[in-house]
Amino acid sequence: MRPAARWSRKEKPVNNSSIILASASPRRAELLQSAGIIFTIVPGDINETPYHEEEPVAHVLRLAAGKAREAASRSEGRFFIGADTIVLCEREIMGKPCDSADAGRMLRRLSGRVHQVITGYALLDRSTGRVVSRSVSTDVTFKSLTDAEIAAYVATGCPLDKAGAYAIQGGAAYMVERIDGSYTNVVGLPLCEVVETLREMGALSRN
């Protein structure tokens, strides 16, 4: 278990109730920290393979809830946040590429097209058993990429642990012509919606 991420600005848990982020993603942790939320990281470890003919939204919601429950099964805490992000391009669900060749294939498919970034998130209150699961979708338009641009970005290694083989907050920012919807959702966690859901469930005070 990683040490608790401490942030003292504004969003403090109610009655010192502990919030657990069931994700190893540093980007999700940074987003929660930017909102001043105090939390601990306990990555939820589950099989992320899609079911046969599973719909994209059903897929991310299932994984988000599964990660929250898995983390809750082996750690202390009350509120558990699970999340999963995919890139959807013409009905193909793109998770993390399996290797550099797969990353290049994904980027060529995204080149010059509009795709959707879908994040499912789940908040589990272990004291009541209540789970709230929701999803957020953002449309992202890529510019037309050259083979040289794709090869150079793949060579950095950055795409290998990113859904859809790119990170909008990193070296792929120049590839994005337009986004319609939540930017933080594309990074990996729809922060506005997650914070409001934490408040709704009583995990955060409304001061």
Secondary structure, DSSP 8 states (H G I E B T S, - for coil): ----B---SS--BGGG--EEE----HHHHHHHHHTT--BEE----------TT--HHHHHHHHHHHHHHHHHTTS--SEEEEEEEEEEETTEEE-S-SSHHHHHHHHHHHTT-EEEEEEEEEEEETTTTEEEEEEEEEEEEE----HHHHHHHHHTSGGGGSGGG--TTTTTGGGEEEEES-HHHHHT--HHHHHHHHHHTTSB---
